[in-house]
Amino acid sequence: MLIIGSLVALSLFGASPCVSPDEPRGRLACTDLHGANLARTDLTGADLRGSDLSGADLTQSNLTGADLRDADLTGANLTRTNLSGADLRGAALDGVSAAEASGVLTVRVDPVGAGAYVQVGYLLLGPAGVFALAWWRRRFGLLARHKARRAGLIAGGVGVALAVGGLYLLCVCVVRGLAAAVTGWLWAADPGPVAVGPLPQLGIGVAALWVSAVLLYMPERPATEPVSRLVIGRPTPGPRLPGFGSRTRGLLGLVGVLGLLDLVGVFVLWVLDLLPAWGPWSSVLGHLVVVGVGTVVLIRAARAPSDTGAEPATLSGVVLVEESYVWLSGASASGRPANRAVPWDSLERVCLIQTLDAGRDGRVRCTIRPPGAAEPVEYPNELPLSHAQAARLRDLLPDDKVIEIARVPD
């Protein structure tokens, strides 16, 4: 991730394709072939990095596996040329004619395509990843705490992965379709993870989205025995990230800072046009998106409070799952969000406080004996409880665990 070390390594181990004075047989790197007639030439596996092939005639030539990184192909004629496996990352492709060329779906190109336009499909991979993180926070955490079936969790994770992949394939399909219809440069558009034509990509993307919708929105199958569940107040899912120790948080923070330095360094060198056009920075925008998302996650993890697993001192919500567990949500003694699941038997008693007014809802106060605790904990704050919830609470709990108190209205 360190930019300086990587650049030094590139300089020591030959970052430029033109530094060697002894050219091996078949190597034409940095050769001036402007306007050359190379029709029907066998250039299989040839090293043409940085070569000037502008205006060259490569009609019916064989460029299978040829290395054309950073080459200048402006105005070159690639009609009926075999481009199978050719590497064109960083190559200038303005005005190229590639009619009836073969192997175009296996060509390696930059996510920044011919004419230096940014491919929308590649850039949307970052927001799609953010979508997955947002779903993880708002939905997956709740499922992990309040669903008994692991199959539902696995199906949800697979559904999000398919949704991200489907959206990406659809965007790449649109970009490649426009490139084929408007400029004829389908072969110069990054095919993404599935190197097929735009129409098959469209079908695969739609199928992936359809399967993800089925997995994400299919109703939960009922258990063999229905589970009674009662939600009181406003329970919340678990924390976004676990509470790491000080050493782990320090390490995550250090990696996050290195990520920030990487982002700043790559961006500055990119603006100054000092980055090599090939290698790990050939896809600068993709590098910035991926490292940016990872850096945000690492910094958030490093800043996560260490007391996320602390005991709730006050309650904001309770979930009672019959004969299973009790989910407690609230705030710790330091005021930070705190959540905990305790066994069903830990529920010592509940106090129903009914107001002597038929039109007003009641309140409830809980007493919990955590596992291993010598004394039960009676939470001081009262949670709102409707008449229907009070009736369900009486059905869920035995009579010896329910205490009812009448209160005179204010």
Order of alpha helices (4+ residues) and beta strands (2+ residues): alpha-alpha-alpha-alpha-alpha-alpha-beta-alpha-alpha-beta-beta-beta-beta-beta-beta-beta-alpha-beta
